[in-house]
Amino acid sequence: MYQKEVAALDSIPKYRFDTSKTAIARVDDFSTVRYEKNNYSVPARYLRKDVTVKGYANNINILHQGTVIASYSRQYGSGYTQYRLEHYIDLIERKPRSVHNARPVKETLTEEILEWGRQLPGGNKEMVKLLRLCIDYGEERILSIKHQIPIHIIPSVDM
């Protein structure tokens, strides 16, 4: 019976089968892509371009011309938006006055970093530098450095 079965078997494919649910989406004016009732941010340089969204069981990959530009854990609710600050930092550096009102800033950073940024004497430009440090070195590391600075050196809002 095995010899009869072997004649009917196909060979194993040379490529891996893609199990994703794939869709083409346009990056909107907020530099986000909508996929199944949720939004996911992409770098601002892809604004108004078509991207490929591959939805797997636990994650989402967003590709532009075959290159992965963003990956996220999949959200199964509706109306959620996931931001990544690194997608917006170049834009914020060009427009520093927007730093305190930008949703990606408000929704990705802790209140402690935001409050510290408001206290910096250089205003918005110094806040943008602080954001860049958080992206480059991680928010936890920046906060650990802040906690090592003597209190009398850190400017206060009351000044």
C-alpha positions in Angstrom: 0.0 0.0 0.0 2.9 2.4 0.8 4.3 1.9 -2.8 1.0 2.8 -4.3 0.8 5.9 -2.0 4.3 7.1 -3.0 3.3 7.4 -6.6 0.5 9.8 -5.7 2.5 12.0 -3.3 3.6 15.5 -4.3 7.0 16.8 -3.4 7.4 19.3 -0.5 7.3 22.9 -1.9 10.7 24.7 -2.1 9.2 27.9 -0.5 7.4 28.5 2.8 3.6 29.0 2.6 2.6 32.5 3.7 -0.2 32.1 6.2 -0.9 35.9 6.5 -4.0 37.7 5.6 -2.5 40.3 3.2 -4.0 43.7 2.3 -2.8 46.8 0.5 -3.4 50.0 2.5 -2.5 53.7 2.0 -0.6 55.5 4.7 -2.9 58.3 5.9 -2.0 61.9 6.8 -1.2 60.9 10.4 1.4 58.4 9.2 -0.8 55.4 10.2 -2.1 52.4 8.4 -5.6 51.0 9.1 -5.9 47.2 9.3 -9.0 45.5 10.6 -10.4 48.4 12.5 -7.1 49.4 14.1 -4.3 51.8 13.2 -0.6 51.2 13.3 2.1 53.9 12.8 4.8 53.8 10.1 7.7 56.1 9.6 6.6 59.6 8.4 8.6 59.3 5.1 5.9 56.8 3.8 3.1 59.3 4.1 0.4 58.8 1.4 2.2 55.7 -0.1 0.7 52.3 -0.6 2.0 49.6 1.7 1.4 45.9 2.2 0.0 44.8 5.5 0.5 41.1 6.5 -1.7 40.1 9.4 -0.6 36.9 11.2 -2.2 35.4 14.3 -0.2 37.4 16.8 1.6 40.1 14.9 1.3 42.6 12.0 4.1 43.3 9.5 3.9 46.4 7.3 6.0 46.3 4.2 6.9 48.9 1.5 8.3 47.5 -1.7 9.1 44.2 0.0 10.9 45.7 2.9 9.4 45.5 6.4 9.0 49.0 7.7 7.1 48.2 10.9 6.1 45.3 13.0 3.5 45.2 15.8 1.7 42.8 18.2 -1.7 42.4 16.8 -4.6 44.2 18.4 -7.9 42.3 18.2 -10.2 45.1 19.5 -11.4 48.0 17.4 -10.5 51.6 17.4 -7.0 51.2 18.8 -4.0 53.1 17.5 -0.4 51.9 18.2 2.2 54.6 17.8 6.0 54.4 17.8 7.8 57.6 18.7 10.7 56.7 16.4 8.4 57.0 13.4 7.6 60.6 14.2 10.9 62.0 15.7 12.3 63.4 12.4 9.0 65.3 11.9 9.0 66.6 15.5 12.7 67.7 15.1 11.6 69.9 12.2 8.6 71.2 14.0 9.6 71.4 17.7 6.6 73.5 18.8 4.3 70.5 18.2 6.2 68.3 20.7 3.8 68.7 23.7 0.6 68.3 21.6 1.7 65.3 19.4 -0.3 62.2 20.2 2.6 59.9 19.5 4.5 61.7 22.3 1.7 61.7 24.7 0.8 58.1 24.2 4.2 56.5 24.1 6.1 58.2 27.0 5.6 58.1 30.7 4.3 61.1 32.5 7.6 61.4 34.3 9.5 62.0 31.1 6.8 64.4 29.9 7.0 66.4 33.1 10.8 66.5 33.0 10.6 67.8 29.4 8.3 70.6 30.5 10.8 71.7 33.1 13.8 71.9 30.8 15.0 75.5 30.5 15.4 75.3 26.7 11.7 74.7 26.0 10.5 72.7 23.1 13.9 72.2 21.5 15.3 70.6 24.6 12.3 68.4 24.9 12.9 67.2 21.4 16.5 66.4 22.4 15.2 64.4 25.4 12.9 62.5 23.0 15.8 61.6 20.8 17.8 60.3 23.8 14.8 58.2 24.8 14.6 56.7 21.3 18.4 56.1 21.0 19.0 54.8 24.6 15.6 53.8 25.9 13.3 55.6 28.3 14.3 53.4 31.3 18.0 54.3 30.9 17.2 58.0 30.6 15.1 57.9 33.7 17.8 56.1 35.6 20.2 58.8 34.7 17.7 61.5 35.8 17.4 59.8 39.2 21.2 60.0 39.6 21.2 63.7 39.1 21.2 65.7 42.4 17.8 67.3 43.0 19.2 70.9 43.2 20.5 70.6 39.6 17.2 69.6 38.1 15.1 72.8 37.3 11.8 73.1 39.1 8.5 74.4 37.7 8.4 76.9 40.7 11.5 78.8 39.5 
